[in-house]
Amino acid sequence: MNWIKRTEGDQLVIADCKDPNFVKLIEQGIIHGRKVLFLDVGEDMDPVLDNVLNKSFITVGRNLCVRVGDKELEYNKNFKLFITTRMSNPHYTPEVSTKVTVVNFTVKVSGLEE
């Protein structure tokens, strides 16, 4: 998480899954092309993010849009979503695993031996 904060700098928007307004922060990131760090996600992803994770884009006129919940948002190609968890060994469903790239930053020698 600290590496992402250092790399992305001041442009990073932090959304916490415990915050009831996290969807609004992600929506603003999509519209304005910001980088969003989504913290403390459990093994279950919010279904509101399915179209974003699937990159299910719709073309409306000349604009590229994505549906988030019941809203169609204009998608800015500079948008990036980083999702982090505090779980040491998360097990995501195959549906989620195919939508994201999982990077484990807590690799230890004993984990590599397994």
C-alpha positions in Angstrom: 0.0 0.0 0.0 2.8 2.4 0.8 4.5 1.6 -2.5 1.3 2.6 -4.4 1.0 5.8 -2.4 4.6 6.7 -3.2 4.3 5.8 -6.8 1.0 7.6 -7.5 1.6 10.6 -5.3 -0.9 13.4 -4.7 -3.3 12.2 -7.4 -4.3 9.1 -5.5 -7.8 9.0 -4.1 -8.3 6.7 -1.1 -11.6 4.8 -0.7 -12.3 2.5 2.2 -14.9 -0.2 1.9 -16.1 0.7 5.4 -16.9 4.2 4.2 -20.5 4.4 2.9 -19.4 6.9 0.2 -16.8 4.6 -1.3 -18.8 4.1 -4.5 -19.0 7.9 -5.0 -15.2 8.2 -4.7 -14.8 5.5 -7.3 -17.4 7.1 -9.6 -15.5 10.4 -9.4 -12.3 8.6 -10.2 -13.8 7.0 -13.3 -15.2 10.4 -14.5 -12.1 12.5 -13.8 -9.5 9.8 -14.7 -8.0 9.6 -11.2 -6.2 6.7 -9.6 -8.2 5.2 -6.7 -6.9 3.0 -3.9 -9.7 0.8 -2.6 -8.7 -0.4 0.9 -9.5 -3.4 3.1 -11.5 -5.4 0.6 -12.7 -8.8 1.9 -13.1 -11.9 -0.2 -16.4 -10.7 -1.6 -16.4 -7.8 -4.0 -19.3 -5.4 -4.1 -21.4 -6.2 -7.2 -21.6 -2.5 -8.0 -18.0 -2.8 -9.3 -18.6 -5.8 -11.6 -18.9 -3.7 -14.8 -15.7 -1.7 -13.9 -13.8 -4.9 -13.2 -15.1 -6.6 -16.4 -14.4 -3.5 -18.4 -17.9 -3.7 -19.8 -17.9 -0.4 -21.7 -20.8 1.0 -23.6 -20.4 3.6 -26.4 -22.9 6.5 -26.0 -22.4 8.8 -29.0 -18.7 9.4 -29.1 -18.2 8.7 -25.4 -17.0 5.6 -23.7 -19.2 4.8 -20.7 -19.5 2.2 -17.9 -22.5 1.4 -15.8 -21.8 1.6 -12.1 -24.9 0.6 -10.1 -27.8 2.4 -11.9 -25.7 5.2 -13.4 -23.9 5.4 -16.7 -20.6 7.2 -16.2 -18.3 8.6 -18.9 -15.1 6.6 -18.6 -11.8 8.4 -18.6 -9.0 6.2 -19.9 -6.6 7.5 -17.2 -8.7 5.8 -14.4 -6.9 3.1 -12.5 -8.3 1.1 -9.6 -6.0 -0.5 -7.0 -7.6 -2.9 -4.6 -5.9 -4.0 -1.4 -6.8 -6.4 1.4 -5.4 -7.0 4.9 -5.9 -10.8 4.5 -2.6 -12.7 4.4 -3.8 -15.3 1.9 -7.1 -14.2 0.3 -9.1 -16.7 -1.7 -11.2 -15.0 -4.3 -13.9 -16.7 -6.4 -12.9 -17.6 -10.0 -15.2 -14.8 -11.2 -13.2 -12.2 -9.3 -9.8 -13.8 -10.1 -10.4 -13.6 -13.8 -11.2 -9.9 -13.6 -8.2 -8.7 -11.6 -4.5 -9.2 -11.4 -3.5 -10.4 -7.9 -0.1 -9.4 -6.6 1.0 -10.7 -3.2 3.4 -8.3 -1.6 3.9 -10.5 1.5 5.8 -13.3 -0.2 8.1 -15.1 2.2 10.5 -18.0 1.8 8.1 -20.4 3.5 5.3 -19.3 1.1 7.6 -20.0 -1.9 8.4 -23.4 -0.5 4.7 -24.4 -0.4 
